Amino acid sequence: MRLKDKVAIVTGAAKGIGFATAKRFAQEGAKVMIADVNSDAVKAAMDLIPGSEAYVVNVTDRASIEAAVDQIMQRHGRIDILINNAGITQDARLVKMTEAQFDTVIDVNLKGVFNCTQLVVPHMLEAGKGAVVNASSVVGIYGNFGQTNYSATKFGVIGFTKTWARELGSKGIRVNAVCPGFIATEMVKAMPENILQDIERRSWLGRLGTPEEMANVYLFLASDEASYVNGLALEASGGISL
């Protein structure tokens, strides 16, 4: 098993790509810490993933992150993997986007990644090893109509990734990012049907991706199989950008 006995935190793990990743990691032997803002959903996810633990975490609230990290360290003595997956959308064209929409997405998708990483990494530094994988997006490479706020956060996450890879690589900590294309999650499937059909037409594979396919990408980057991979923003989009 590729993650045998490793302690992994997955944020936004109650559903979608986060849940699929937590489940896949558990199958590969990891001790999975399911972190999500929704208490009912995180407990339901824990019940579906044997051996996992549930933590109610709001990535914009440093106190809730600190409390979870402290509990994990007390129980397990280490954190080997951090998957910064939590994210939201509040889409609107530039001229109609409210300041509240902009600020909320920035706080969750960008500041939240900063918060979690800054609070977890000291424990990895003490151990002299670790893997951080951040959720970016193809939107963070190419931009997207109606997603000023979301695109900005996902561009920013790539910047985080490349900066932290430089700062932490020599300390034994690898930092990489995944840039999913359009994946069949609740968030994406809520888009208008004509938009989804257009996305499928633009994909060279002719379909949306699945959360399980993204989980396999996270698994590779978090595992020792990627021991010489650092600072990568890996596009996993079915070739939609070609």
C-alpha positions as CSV (number, residue, x, y, z in Angstrom):
1,M,0.0,0.0,0.0
2,R,1.4,3.3,-1.1
3,L,0.5,5.4,1.9
4,K,0.7,2.7,4.6
5,D,0.4,4.3,8.1
6,K,0.9,7.9,6.8
7,V,-1.2,10.5,8.5
8,A,-3.1,12.6,5.9
9,I,-5.3,15.7,6.3
10,V,-7.7,16.3,3.5
11,T,-9.7,19.6,3.6
12,G,-13.1,19.8,2.0
13,A,-13.2,16.1,2.3
14,A,-16.9,15.6,3.0
15,K,-17.8,15.4,-0.7
16,G,-16.6,15.6,-4.3
17,I,-12.9,15.4,-5.1
18,G,-12.0,15.7,-1.4
19,F,-14.2,12.7,-0.4
20,A,-12.9,10.6,-3.3
21,T,-9.3,11.5,-2.3
22,A,-9.9,10.6,1.4
23,K,-11.4,7.3,0.4
24,R,-8.6,6.5,-2.0
25,F,-5.9,7.4,0.6
26,A,-7.6,5.1,3.2
27,Q,-7.6,2.2,0.6
28,E,-3.8,2.8,0.3
29,G,-3.3,2.5,4.0
30,A,-3.3,6.1,5.2
31,K,-4.8,7.3,8.4
32,V,-7.1,9.9,7.0
33,M,-8.2,13.0,8.8
34,I,-11.4,14.2,7.1
35,A,-11.7,18.0,7.6
36,D,-14.7,20.0,6.5
37,V,-16.8,22.9,7.6
38,N,-20.1,21.0,7.6
39,S,-20.3,18.9,10.8
40,D,-23.0,16.6,9.6
41,A,-21.4,15.9,6.3
42,V,-17.9,15.3,7.8
43,K,-19.3,12.8,10.2
44,A,-21.2,11.0,7.4
45,A,-18.0,10.9,5.3
46,M,-16.2,9.4,8.3
47,D,-18.8,6.6,8.6
48,L,-18.1,5.7,4.9
49,I,-14.3,5.6,5.2
50,P,-13.1,2.9,7.6
51,G,-10.4,4.1,10.1
52,S,-10.9,7.8,9.3
53,E,-11.3,10.6,11.8
54,A,-13.6,13.6,11.4
55,Y,-12.6,17.2,12.2
56,V,-14.9,20.2,11.8
57,V,-12.6,22.8,10.2
58,N,-13.3,26.2,8.7
59,V,-10.2,27.0,6.6
60,T,-10.9,30.8,7.1
61,D,-10.8,30.3,10.9
62,R,-7.3,29.7,12.2
63,A,-8.5,28.7,15.6
64,S,-10.5,25.8,14.2
65,I,-7.5,24.7,12.2
66,E,-5.1,24.9,15.2
67,A,-7.5,22.9,17.3
68,A,-7.7,20.1,14.7
69,V,-3.9,20.1,14.2
70,D,-3.3,19.9,17.9
71,Q,-5.7,17.0,18.3
72,I,-4.1,15.1,15.4
73,M,-0.6,15.7,16.8
74,Q,-1.7,14.5,20.2
75,R,-3.3,11.3,18.8
76,H,-0.7,10.5,16.1
77,G,2.4,12.5,16.7
78,R,2.9,13.5,13.1
79,I,1.3,14.8,9.9
80,D,2.8,13.4,6.8
81,I,0.4,14.7,4.1
82,L,-1.7,17.8,3.7
83,I,-4.2,18.0,0.9
84,N,-5.5,21.6,0.5
85,N,-8.7,20.7,-1.3
86,A,-11.4,23.0,0.2
87,G,-12.8,25.5,-2.2
88,I,-15.9,27.4,-3.3
89,T,-17.2,29.3,-6.3
90,Q,-19.3,32.5,-6.4
91,D,-19.4,33.3,-10.1
92,A,-20.3,36.6,-11.8
93,R,-18.9,38.7,-14.6
94,L,-16.5,41.4,-13.5
95,V,-19.1,44.2,-13.9
96,K,-21.6,42.4,-11.7
97,M,-19.4,40.7,-9.1
98,T,-20.0,42.0,-5.6
99,E,-17.2,42.8,-3.2
100,A,-18.7,40.2,-0.9
101,Q,-18.5,37.5,-3.6
102,F,-14.9,38.4,-4.4
103,D,-13.8,38.5,-0.7
104,T,-15.5,35.2,0.2
105,V,-13.8,33.2,-2.5
106,I,-10.5,34.8,-1.8
107,D,-10.8,34.0,1.9
108,V,-11.6,30.3,1.4
109,N,-9.7,29.4,-1.7
110,L,-6.5,31.4,-1.2
111,K,-6.2,32.5,2.5
112,G,-7.6,29.1,3.5
113,V,-4.7,27.3,1.8
114,F,-2.2,29.7,3.4
115,N,-3.8,29.2,6.9
116,C,-3.8,25.4,6.7
117,T,-0.3,25.1,5.3
118,Q,1.3,27.6,7.7
119,L,-0.2,25.7,10.7
120,V,0.7,22.2,9.5
121,V,4.2,22.7,8.0
122,P,6.0,23.4,11.3
123,H,5.2,19.8,12.3
124,M,6.5,18.5,8.9
125,L,9.7,20.6,9.4
126,E,10.2,19.1,12.8
127,A,9.9,15.6,11.2
128,G,12.1,16.6,8.3
129,K,9.6,15.3,5.7
130,G,6.1,15.8,4.3
131,A,4.0,16.3,1.2
132,V,1.6,19.2,0.5
133,V,-0.7,19.0,-2.5
134,N,-2.8,22.1,-3.3
135,A,-6.0,22.2,-5.4
136,S,-5.6,24.7,-8.3
137,S,-7.6,24.4,-11.5
138,V,-7.2,24.8,-15.3
139,V,-9.0,28.0,-14.6
140,G,-5.8,29.0,-12.6
141,I,-3.8,28.6,-15.8
142,Y,-6.1,29.9,-18.5
143,G,-8.7,32.0,-16.7
144,N,-12.5,31.6,-17.3
145,F,-15.4,33.8,-18.2
146,G,-17.4,34.8,-15.1
147,Q,-14.7,33.6,-12.7
148,T,-12.6,36.6,-11.8
149,N,-12.5,35.7,-8.1
150,Y,-12.1,31.9,-8.6
151,S,-9.4,32.3,-11.3
152,A,-7.4,34.7,-9.1
153,T,-7.4,32.2,-6.3
154,K,-6.3,29.3,-8.4
155,F,-3.6,31.4,-10.1
156,G,-2.5,32.3,-6.6
157,V,-2.4,28.7,-5.4
158,I,0.1,27.9,-8.2
159,G,2.2,30.8,-6.9
160,F,2.0,29.4,-3.4
161,T,3.0,26.0,-4.7
162,K,6.1,27.2,-6.6
163,T,7.2,29.5,-3.8
164,W,6.8,26.9,-1.0
165,A,8.5,24.2,-3.2
166,R,11.6,26.5,-3.2
167,E,11.4,27.3,0.5
168,L,10.6,23.8,1.8
169,G,12.1,21.4,-0.7
170,S,15.5,21.4,1.0
171,K,13.8,20.6,4.3
172,G,12.4,17.3,2.9
173,I,8.9,18.7,2.2
174,R,7.5,18.5,-1.4
175,V,4.8,20.9,-2.5
176,N,2.8,20.4,-5.7
177,A,-0.5,21.4,-7.1
178,V,-3.2,19.6,-9.2
179,C,-5.1,21.6,-11.8
180,P,-8.3,19.7,-12.5
181,G,-10.4,20.4,-15.5
182,F,-14.2,20.1,-15.3
183,I,-15.0,17.2,-12.9
184,A,-18.4,15.7,-12.3
185,T,-18.9,17.1,-8.8
186,E,-22.0,18.7,-7.4
187,M,-20.5,22.1,-8.0
188,V,-19.8,21.5,-11.7
189,K,-23.0,19.6,-12.3
190,A,-25.0,22.6,-11.1
191,M,-23.9,24.5,-14.2
192,P,-26.4,24.9,-17.0
193,E,-26.8,21.9,-19.2
194,N,-25.8,23.7,-22.4
195,I,-22.5,24.8,-20.7
196,L,-21.8,21.2,-19.6
197,Q,-22.4,19.9,-23.1
198,D,-20.1,22.5,-24.5
199,I,-17.4,21.4,-22.0
200,E,-17.8,17.8,-23.1
201,R,-17.4,18.8,-26.7
202,R,-14.2,20.7,-26.0
203,S,-12.7,17.8,-24.1
204,W,-10.6,15.5,-26.3
205,L,-11.9,12.6,-24.1
206,G,-15.5,13.7,-24.8
207,R,-16.6,13.8,-21.2
208,L,-16.2,15.3,-17.7
209,G,-13.6,13.8,-15.4
210,T,-14.6,11.9,-12.2
211,P,-13.6,12.6,-8.6
212,E,-12.0,9.2,-8.5
213,E,-9.7,10.1,-11.4
214,M,-8.5,13.2,-9.6
215,A,-8.0,11.2,-6.4
216,N,-5.5,9.1,-8.2
217,V,-3.6,12.2,-9.2
218,Y,-3.5,13.4,-5.6
219,L,-2.4,9.9,-4.6
220,F,0.6,9.9,-6.9
221,L,1.8,13.4,-5.8
222,A,1.3,12.5,-2.1
223,S,3.1,9.2,-2.3
224,D,6.8,8.3,-2.3
225,E,6.4,7.4,-6.0
226,A,6.6,11.2,-6.6
227,S,9.7,11.6,-4.4
228,Y,11.5,13.7,-7.0
229,V,8.4,15.8,-8.0
230,N,8.4,19.3,-6.4
231,G,6.8,22.6,-7.5
232,L,4.7,21.0,-10.2
233,A,1.2,22.3,-11.2
234,L,-0.1,19.1,-12.9
235,E,-3.0,19.7,-15.3
236,A,-5.5,16.8,-15.2
237,S,-8.2,18.0,-17.6
238,G,-8.6,15.4,-20.3
239,G,-6.7,17.7,-22.6
240,I,-9.4,20.4,-22.6
241,S,-6.7,23.1,-23.1
242,L,-5.3,21.6,-26.3
